[in-house]
Amino acid sequence: LVSVDTAAAAAMPGVHLVATQADLDADGIGEIHCEHQLSNADGAPMTMVSHPPMVREVNRTAGDIVAVVVADDVTLANDALELIDARYESRDAVTDVYAAIEEGAPQLYDAYPNNIAFDWVAGDHDETDAALAAAADNGFEIFDIDVINNRVIINSMETRPIVAEPDPEDGTLNIWCGTQGPVGIAKQLTAALGLSKGGVRVRTGDVGGGFGFKIFLHPEQLIVAWAARKLGTRLRWQQNRSDGFLSDLHGRDNRTKARAV
């Protein structure tokens, strides 16, 4: 991401805020962190990276947020978005898992050489290899398979709307959103916003489907929470279905190579 010009959008009547990651950085807003750390095959903990709510320099994936607009209504907000001029310098991309781990493949993160986030091992590979070799020596036929399970969009009945309202007296924040883990979401938002314990209260009623992906903190939740405190007013974000297809956490694709007797 080379540049983002938001001046025209910010000048529109009915627009109250236009922001980029630079604005969040200026306010000291934290990033989104992975809440679960695995160990590599050698026992060392996996290297952890964090994710800014909006794009900072490198736009790694489709669905990453470049700018946010707060306006009187969704029509004005969408019109303002059309006026934002974002300029990019194209880079090589990679989408196949085996192509991504080859030498010279485009690197998503410097911390992950060959795009390998962690090396996880289960079972005894040496004994398994020995057993397969013995089976082949004894005339058994060995089968090799390569199976691709494609990526899937979760597509719950309810998308990910959120309402955020700051308390004018004590600076705390009330949030209403569909989530599978209100305590965890509140904890992460509190840390990212730099608030003290109990500074964010998340209320979740009936949820129209979750399937795992609503347990995570998504960028839009942190952005709306920050913007509500920035403006000192209640804000509502309603995600449409197309946005959900693009930016929700997907069920990742999986490619499996297996050998059997």
Buried (B, 14 or more C-beta within 10 A) or exposed (E): BEEBEBEEBBEBEEBBBBBBBEBBEEEEBBBBBEEEEEEBEEEEEBBEBEBBBBBBEEBEEEBBBBBBBBBEEEEBBEBBBEBBEBEEEEEEEBEEEEEBBEEEBEBBEEEBEEBEBBEEEEEEEEEEEEEBEEBEEEEEEEEEEEEEEEEEBBBBEBBBBBBBBBEEEEEBBBBBBBBBBBEBBBBBBBBBBEBEEEBBBBEBEEBEBBEEBBBBBBBBBBBBBBBBBBEEBEBEBEBEEEBBBBBBBBBEEEEEEEEEE
